[in-house]
């Protein structure tokens, strides 16, 4: 009697990561990673952003996801909280007015990657050149900041507004 055919590790990983980015695939194949997932979000501002169009290349959008238990009542991360994932990119005021779609790949222990992560997004002056894809970054004074809880079914919509620290 022939033995049952086993799927290769490669085919299982590809199936598990279907529809996810190359970063998610990399996370799935890395030893020691408890779980990976991604959350989709649309980022926009609460009105005409106060950004100088002449300096459009000097603005960066940073989006981070956190486990729901690692943020305070206002939605800001606890002092030593570590993001599950983050992404950064250069943006223009026109893009922000229309809305910017992003996917944030989350990697962490299985207990932390939950179905309703908290997303924190902000726009500040600067290039998208923060180390570790902005995992260690925090909003600067005067940044446009938004916080929301995500849903796996519908993603998240983050609306940024001016915040003075």
QUIKAJO-V421778 format. One record per helix or strand of 3 or more residues. SS is the DSSP state (helix for helix, strand for strand). FROM is the first residue (numbers start at 0). TO is the last residue. If there is no record, write none. Layout:
SS_FROM_TO, SS_FROM_TO
This chain:
helix_8_15, helix_21_28, strand_34_44, helix_52_57, strand_58_65, helix_67_69, strand_84_89, helix_92_97, strand_99_107, strand_117_124, helix_130_133, strand_143_148, strand_154_161
